[in-house]
C-alpha cells in the first residue's frame, strides 16, 4: 500500500510517501510497525491524538481495518481560515 505523509509528519519522517508491505490489520497496527522502524517514525507518530488518517482518500480512524486499502495518508488536523 502507498503511505503518504503531510505537513510536519512528512518533515519528521523526511519523505512524502512510500510503498509499505505490512501485515497490519488496523491503522493502529500499521503505526506501531512504522514506529518500530527507526527514530524518525517514532518521533512522527509519538502522539497519534495530534494526527488524522485517511484511507483511500476518506477520513477514518486508527481502529479502521486495512483490508483492501490501497492508500493511507497521515496528516495533522486542518483548520479553517
C-alpha positions in Angstrom: 0.0 0.0 0.0 1.1 3.6 -0.5 1.6 5.6 2.7 1.5 9.3 2.4 2.8 11.9 4.9 1.8 15.5 5.0 2.9 18.7 6.8 5.1 18.1 9.9 4.6 14.3 9.6 6.5 14.5 6.3 9.1 16.8 7.8 9.8 14.4 10.7 10.0 11.3 8.5 11.8 13.1 5.7 9.8 11.6 2.7 6.4 12.5 1.3 5.3 8.9 0.5 6.5 5.3 0.4 5.2 1.9 -0.5 4.8 -0.3 2.6 4.4 -4.0 2.7 2.7 -4.8 6.0 0.8 -7.5 7.9 -1.0 -4.8 9.9 -4.7 -5.4 10.5 -5.6 -1.9 11.5 -4.2 1.6 11.1 -3.0 1.5 14.7 -1.1 -1.7 13.9 0.5 0.0 10.9 1.5 2.9 13.1 3.2 0.6 15.6 5.1 -1.1 12.7 6.2 2.2 11.4 7.3 3.5 14.9 9.4 0.4 15.3 11.3 1.1 12.1 13.5 3.9 13.3 13.6 7.1 15.4 12.2 9.4 12.8 9.0 7.4 12.5 8.8 7.1 16.3 9.0 10.9 16.5 6.4 11.4 13.8 3.9 9.1 15.5 4.7 9.9 19.1 1.3 11.4 19.7 -1.3 10.0 17.4 -4.0 12.1 19.0 -2.4 15.0 17.0 -2.9 13.1 13.7 -5.7 12.3 11.3 -5.8 9.5 8.9 -7.5 8.9 5.5 -7.9 5.5 3.9 -8.2 5.7 0.1 -8.9 9.4 0.5 -11.7 9.1 3.0 -11.3 10.2 6.6 -11.1 7.3 9.0 -9.8 6.4 12.4 -6.9 4.5 13.8 -9.0 1.4 14.6 -10.1 1.1 11.0 -9.2 -2.2 9.2 -6.7 -2.0 6.4 -8.0 -5.0 4.3 -8.2 -3.9 0.7 -6.9 -0.4 1.4 -4.5 0.9 -1.3 -3.6 4.3 0.2 -3.1 5.5 3.8 -2.5 9.2 4.4 -1.3 10.7 7.7 -1.7 14.5 8.4 -2.3 16.9 11.2 -5.8 18.3 11.8 -6.8 21.0 9.3 -8.0 24.4 10.4 -10.1 26.9 8.5 -9.1 30.4 7.8 
